[in-house]
């Protein structure tokens, strides 16, 4: 069927480049594996130039399946590299830390950056701007805070 078709090794490399461009433009990582398979098919054709086009397509198909399976084994989709334990331990490390309110709280709440991350700070009562507070608990994206009473000797 493809006996009159002359496929050169660089045709596979161009296809690999097209797949890489598609990988950059479209979501997901499937085209990366197809690109790797096309590049390997080109290398095989470079080493053994008299392979029939039918065999090249079969090799590309098999290499694509292998590349996808190997890729999924090492790069699990939807994983950011952090676990829930990592996130909870990082945020729970804020418990006991102190901060100074940059604005007064309204209805006991304020959004403020604490140690480089934006949080909703929640207090039992309204607190004034400049109040030193201590994080008593982390609840989702909220930090429960309590005022720190300054020692009269510090002032």
N, C-alpha and C positions, 0 to 999 in steps of 0.2 A: 504494500500500500504506500509506504514512504520511501520506496527504493530509489526514486528519482530525486528525493530531497537530500540536499547536501547540507548537513549541519556541522559547523565547525565548533571547536572548543570555545571560542570567544563568544559564540551565540549564547552559550550557557552562562557565561560570565556577564553578558549584558542582561540576560534574564535575572540573574542574581542581583544586579544593580537595580533593576526595576522593582524587584521584590523589596529591596532595602528602602527605596523611596516610598513604596506603599506602606512599609512598616512605620516610617516616620509620619506619614499623613493620616493613616487610619488607626483606630484604637485596637488594642490587643497585641499579641506578640506572635501570631501565626506566620506572618510573612518573613520573619527573621529565620525561622526554621526552613521555610521553602527556599530562601536565599542561600542558606548554607548547603542545602541539598543540590541546588542548581550549580553552585560553585564547585562542589565535589564532582558532580557529573561532568563539568567542564575539565576538571583536572584528570578524571579518568579518560576522557576523550583525548586530551593532550598526550597522555602516556600511551594509550592504545588507539591510534587514529582510525582504524578500520572497523569500528563498532557500528552496527546497523542502527538506523534511527529508532526502530522499534525497541531494540535492547536499551538504547539511551533513555527512552521514555519509561520503560519498565524500571531501569536503574534509578531514574529520578523519582518515580513513585515510591519505590522501596526506601530510598534515602530520605525522602520527605517524611514518611511514616516513622522511620527510626529517629530522625532529628526531632520531630514533634514529641515522641515518647521520651527521649533522653532529656529534651528541654523542659518538659513538664515535670520530670522527676526532680530536676535541680532547681527550677524556678516555678514554684507553686503559684498559680494565679491567685490574686486577691490577698497575698501575704505581704505585709509591709516590712517584715523583719522584726517587728516588735510583738510581744504577746501582751495579753491583758494584764498579766502579772507585772510586766515591765512598766506599763503605763500607770497602774495603780501604785506601784512602789515609788515611782518618780513623783507623782502628785502627793502621795502620803508623806513624802520627805519634807513637804512644806509645813506639816503640823509642827507647831512650836516656834516657827519662824516669825519674825516681827516685821512690820512695815509701817509706814506713816501715810495716812490718808491724804491724797492730793486734793480732794474735794470733800465737802460734808456729805454724809449719807442722807438719802431721801427714802423715807419709809424703811430705814435700816439697811438700805442697799446702795451699792455704788459699783460701777465697772472700773477696774483699775489694773494696771500692769503690776504683777508681783513676781519678782525674780525672772523677768523676761517674758512672761506669759500673761495674757489678758484673762482676768477672772472676774466673776461677780462676787463681791464681798458682801456677806450678810451678817448683820449684827442684830442683837435683840432690841436695840433702841437706836435712835439717830445719834450719830457721833459727829463732832466738829472737824473741820479741815485741820490737818496737822496733828490729829490724834494718833498716838502710837498704838498699834493693835497687834495682837498675837493670833495666829491661825490656830483654832482649836480643833477643826475637823474639815475634811474634804468630802463634799457631797456632789458627785458628778462634776459639773463645771462651776460649782460654787464653793467658795471658801467661807466657812463659818468663822467669824472673828469675834474677839472679845477685847475690850479696851485694856491697855496696860497702864496701870496707875503709876505715875512717875513718883519716885521717891523724893520727898522734899529736900533731901540733902543733895540730890543731883542738880537741882536748879539754882 
